[in-house]
Amino acid sequence: MLVVRDLVKLFPGPVAALRGVDLDLPVGLFGLLGPNGAGKSTLMKILAGLLEPTSGSVELDGVDVVAAPEHMWERLGYLPQDFGLYPNLTGRGMLEHLLRLKGVHAAGGRRRLADELLERVNLAGAASRKVRGYSGGMRQRLGIAQAMAGDPRVLIVDEPTAGLDPEERLRFYHLLAELARDRIVLLSTHIVEDVAVLCPAFAVIREGKLVARTTPREARAALRGTIFEGSVPDEGLPALRSRHAVTQVLLSEGQNRVRVHVPAGSEPPPGFEPREPSLEDAYLALMRPGPAPPSARVEAPA
């Protein structure tokens, strides 16, 4: 279990990047959803032992990893948002170099381990190709290969599917789901689909605070009966936004199909029909100022 309590991070200014974050992360996939600048990457760096918090605690299996970050480093696989590669190295050469930097040893040598990892992420056929010729998805799979080295107890992946095409994203989903069977996998993303597909539970972070810890099913259920959809011309959107909480504006057959969140007891816009909530609706409703829907609110840890 990875346990986070009252985590605060202040930067000069002062800027509060994290404001009292509490999380319990068991084995399996857990999503951290929020917009860019919400504090997700700061939290990832603190959990990885790369950044010291201003206050609060992080424990892995009962060990304080703020006081002893080496305990986390020895058990961590980390794929940061910006994963740098040497373009003139081959995939195998790049992975061997990363294994050397991480201090990973293997009975059959690093080359054999590199080949085994490349096989596992479906890059064996590209092992001798230079990294500069890799697609975005291939680079991310190479990043996951190095993160997997050493059979980590905790795997942290920060915005892993940003920029991937649908086929590469699906391949990445399957790989992450496999890795989460016997370890803690924390997926930080601003892409709602990632959480909807992969995570049985997730938290939403906004301006450094957790505004919800819930499941995709509970988040959708919390909005049942409050989502309505209708057609609105471009010139009518500003007025609609001033009166209602717009969650999505989608183009369908050249027309704006607009979804709005209408709290219980309020009237929807004329001509709007009720719709089943999506996780995108729930996320965007949670991003708006004000209280979270009741079943999605964060409960204080025991």
Secondary structure, 3 states (H helix, E strand, C coil): CEEEEEEEEEECCCEEEEEEEEEEECCEEEEEECCCCCCHHHHHHHHCCCCCCCEEEEEECCEECCCCHHHHHCCEEEECCCCCCCCCCEHHHHHHHHHHHHCCCCCCCHHHHHHHHHHHCCCHHHCCCEHHHCCHHHHHHHHHHHHHCCCCCEEEEECCCCCCCHHHHHHHHHHHHHHCCCCEEEEEECCHHHHHHHCCEEEEEECCEEEEEECHHHHHHCCCCCEEEEECCHHHHHHHHHHCEEEEEEEECCEEEEEEECCCCCCCCCCCEECCCCHHHHHHHHHCCCCCCHHHCCCCCC
